[in-house]
Amino acid sequence: MLSKRVKELRKQKGWTQQKLAENAGLAFNTITKIEQSLAEHPNLKTLLKLADAFGVSLDELVGRKTK
C-alpha cells in the first residue's frame, strides 16, 4: 500500500522519482525500491522525509484513515 500511495502523491505533485528523491533528501534508489515494493519496511526517518516532502502527515502518507 505504501508503494501505491507514494507513487500517487508523487504524480499529484507532477514529480519524477528523481525530483522526489531530491525534495526528500533521499537516494533515487530508495524511491524506486519503495515504489516497486522492494523496501518492505522503510525506517521512520525515511517515512518522515517523504511525508515532509509531500507536506502530509505520516497517516496520510501510509493511507491510514483516522476516525
CNS distance restraints for C-alpha pairs under 8 A (distance, minus, plus):
assign (resid   1 and name CA) (resid   5 and name CA) 6.24 0.50 0.50
assign (resid   1 and name CA) (resid  62 and name CA) 7.15 0.50 0.50
assign (resid   1 and name CA) (resid  63 and name CA) 7.52 0.50 0.50
assign (resid   2 and name CA) (resid   6 and name CA) 6.03 0.50 0.50
assign (resid   2 and name CA) (resid  34 and name CA) 7.47 0.50 0.50
assign (resid   2 and name CA) (resid  35 and name CA) 7.72 0.50 0.50
assign (resid   2 and name CA) (resid  37 and name CA) 7.87 0.50 0.50
assign (resid   2 and name CA) (resid  61 and name CA) 7.39 0.50 0.50
assign (resid   2 and name CA) (resid  62 and name CA) 5.36 0.50 0.50
assign (resid   2 and name CA) (resid  63 and name CA) 7.40 0.50 0.50
assign (resid   3 and name CA) (resid   7 and name CA) 6.25 0.50 0.50
assign (resid   3 and name CA) (resid  34 and name CA) 5.46 0.50 0.50
assign (resid   3 and name CA) (resid  35 and name CA) 4.25 0.50 0.50
assign (resid   3 and name CA) (resid  36 and name CA) 6.39 0.50 0.50
assign (resid   3 and name CA) (resid  37 and name CA) 5.61 0.50 0.50
assign (resid   4 and name CA) (resid   8 and name CA) 5.99 0.50 0.50
assign (resid   4 and name CA) (resid  35 and name CA) 6.72 0.50 0.50
assign (resid   5 and name CA) (resid   9 and name CA) 6.09 0.50 0.50
assign (resid   5 and name CA) (resid  61 and name CA) 6.62 0.50 0.50
assign (resid   5 and name CA) (resid  62 and name CA) 6.63 0.50 0.50
assign (resid   5 and name CA) (resid  63 and name CA) 6.72 0.50 0.50
assign (resid   6 and name CA) (resid  10 and name CA) 6.00 0.50 0.50
assign (resid   6 and name CA) (resid  34 and name CA) 7.83 0.50 0.50
assign (resid   6 and name CA) (resid  35 and name CA) 6.65 0.50 0.50
assign (resid   6 and name CA) (resid  61 and name CA) 7.06 0.50 0.50
assign (resid   7 and name CA) (resid  11 and name CA) 6.11 0.50 0.50
assign (resid   7 and name CA) (resid  35 and name CA) 6.19 0.50 0.50
assign (resid   8 and name CA) (resid  12 and name CA) 6.21 0.50 0.50
assign (resid   9 and name CA) (resid  13 and name CA) 6.43 0.50 0.50
assign (resid   9 and name CA) (resid  54 and name CA) 7.08 0.50 0.50
assign (resid  10 and name CA) (resid  14 and name CA) 6.33 0.50 0.50
assign (resid  10 and name CA) (resid  15 and name CA) 5.46 0.50 0.50
assign (resid  10 and name CA) (resid  16 and name CA) 7.19 0.50 0.50
assign (resid  10 and name CA) (resid  17 and name CA) 7.59 0.50 0.50
assign (resid  10 and name CA) (resid  20 and name CA) 6.93 0.50 0.50
assign (resid  10 and name CA) (resid  54 and name CA) 7.73 0.50 0.50
assign (resid  11 and name CA) (resid  15 and name CA) 5.92 0.50 0.50
assign (resid  11 and name CA) (resid  16 and name CA) 7.64 0.50 0.50
assign (resid  15 and name CA) (resid  19 and name CA) 5.57 0.50 0.50
assign (resid  15 and name CA) (resid  20 and name CA) 6.18 0.50 0.50
assign (resid  16 and name CA) (resid  20 and name CA) 6.32 0.50 0.50
assign (resid  17 and name CA) (resid  21 and name CA) 6.16 0.50 0.50
assign (resid  17 and name CA) (resid  28 and name CA) 6.70 0.50 0.50
assign (resid  17 and name CA) (resid  31 and name CA) 6.41 0.50 0.50
assign (resid  17 and name CA) (resid  32 and name CA) 7.06 0.50 0.50
assign (resid  18 and name CA) (resid  22 and name CA) 6.25 0.50 0.50
assign (resid  18 and name CA) (resid  28 and name CA) 5.68 0.50 0.50
assign (resid  19 and name CA) (resid  23 and name CA) 6.11 0.50 0.50
assign (resid  20 and name CA) (resid  24 and name CA) 5.93 0.50 0.50
assign (resid  20 and name CA) (resid  31 and name CA) 7.62 0.50 0.50
assign (resid  20 and name CA) (resid  53 and name CA) 7.41 0.50 0.50
assign (resid  21 and name CA) (resid  25 and name CA) 5.79 0.50 0.50
assign (resid  21 and name CA) (resid  26 and name CA) 4.79 0.50 0.50
assign (resid  21 and name CA) (resid  27 and name CA) 5.68 0.50 0.50
assign (resid  21 and name CA) (resid  28 and name CA) 5.20 0.50 0.50
assign (resid  21 and name CA) (resid  30 and name CA) 7.88 0.50 0.50
assign (resid  21 and name CA) (resid  31 and name CA) 6.35 0.50 0.50
assign (resid  22 and name CA) (resid  26 and name CA) 6.44 0.50 0.50
assign (resid  22 and name CA) (resid  27 and name CA) 7.70 0.50 0.50
assign (resid  22 and name CA) (resid  28 and name CA) 7.91 0.50 0.50
assign (resid  23 and name CA) (resid  53 and name CA) 5.72 0.50 0.50
assign (resid  24 and name CA) (resid  49 and name CA) 5.19 0.50 0.50
assign (resid  24 and name CA) (resid  50 and name CA) 5.56 0.50 0.50
assign (resid  24 and name CA) (resid  52 and name CA) 7.20 0.50 0.50
assign (resid  24 and name CA) (resid  53 and name CA) 5.02 0.50 0.50
assign (resid  25 and name CA) (resid  49 and name CA) 7.07 0.50 0.50
assign (resid  26 and name CA) (resid  30 and name CA) 6.61 0.50 0.50
assign (resid  26 and name CA) (resid  31 and name CA) 7.40 0.50 0.50
assign (resid  26 and name CA) (resid  46 and name CA) 7.57 0.50 0.50
assign (resid  26 and name CA) (resid  49 and name CA) 7.75 0.50 0.50
assign (resid  27 and name CA) (resid  31 and name CA) 6.81 0.50 0.50
assign (resid  28 and name CA) (resid  32 and name CA) 6.42 0.50 0.50
assign (resid  29 and name CA) (resid  33 and name CA) 6.15 0.50 0.50
assign (resid  30 and name CA) (resid  34 and name CA) 6.20 0.50 0.50
assign (resid  30 and name CA) (resid  39 and name CA) 7.78 0.50 0.50
assign (resid  31 and name CA) (resid  35 and name CA) 6.17 0.50 0.50
assign (resid  32 and name CA) (resid  36 and name CA) 6.03 0.50 0.50
assign (resid  33 and name CA) (resid  37 and name CA) 6.07 0.50 0.50
assign (resid  33 and name CA) (resid  38 and name CA) 4.79 0.50 0.50
assign (resid  33 and name CA) (resid  39 and name CA) 5.32 0.50 0.50
assign (resid  34 and name CA) (resid  38 and name CA) 5.94 0.50 0.50
assign (resid  34 and name CA) (resid  39 and name CA) 5.02 0.50 0.50
assign (resid  34 and name CA) (resid  40 and name CA) 7.45 0.50 0.50
assign (resid  34 and name CA) (resid  42 and name CA) 7.73 0.50 0.50
assign (resid  42 and name CA) (resid  46 and name CA) 6.22 0.50 0.50
assign (resid  42 and name CA) (resid  47 and name CA) 6.71 0.50 0.50
assign (resid  43 and name CA) (resid  47 and name CA) 6.46 0.50 0.50
assign (resid  44 and name CA) (resid  48 and name CA) 6.05 0.50 0.50
assign (resid  45 and name CA) (resid  49 and name CA) 6.25 0.50 0.50
assign (resid  46 and name CA) (resid  50 and name CA) 6.30 0.50 0.50
assign (resid  47 and name CA) (resid  51 and name CA) 6.12 0.50 0.50
assign (resid  47 and name CA) (resid  58 and name CA) 7.13 0.50 0.50
assign (resid  47 and name CA) (resid  61 and name CA) 7.95 0.50 0.50
assign (resid  48 and name CA) (resid  52 and name CA) 6.03 0.50 0.50
assign (resid  48 and name CA) (resid  58 and name CA) 6.85 0.50 0.50
assign (resid  49 and name CA) (resid  53 and name CA) 6.10 0.50 0.50
assign (resid  50 and name CA) (resid  54 and name CA) 6.26 0.50 0.50
assign (resid  50 and name CA) (resid  61 and name CA) 7.80 0.50 0.50
assign (resid  51 and name CA) (resid  55 and name CA) 5.85 0.50 0.50
assign (resid  51 and name CA) (resid  56 and name CA) 5.11 0.50 0.50
assign (resid  51 and name CA) (resid  57 and name CA) 5.83 0.50 0.50
assign (resid  51 and name CA) (resid  58 and name CA) 5.87 0.50 0.50
assign (resid  51 and name CA) (resid  61 and name CA) 5.93 0.50 0.50
assign (resid  52 and name CA) (resid  56 and name CA) 6.38 0.50 0.50
assign (resid  52 and name CA) (resid  57 and name CA) 7.68 0.50 0.50
assign (resid  56 and name CA) (resid  60 and name CA) 5.94 0.50 0.50
assign (resid  56 and name CA) (resid  61 and name CA) 6.39 0.50 0.50
assign (resid  57 and name CA) (resid  61 and name CA) 6.17 0.50 0.50
assign (resid  58 and name CA) (resid  62 and name CA) 6.27 0.50 0.50
assign (resid  59 and name CA) (resid  63 and name CA) 6.01 0.50 0.50
assign (resid  59 and name CA) (resid  64 and name CA) 4.87 0.50 0.50
assign (resid  59 and name CA) (resid  65 and name CA) 7.03 0.50 0.50
assign (resid  59 and name CA) (resid  66 and name CA) 7.83 0.50 0.50
assign (resid  60 and name CA) (resid  64 and name CA) 5.97 0.50 0.50
assign (resid  60 and name CA) (resid  65 and name CA) 7.48 0.50 0.50
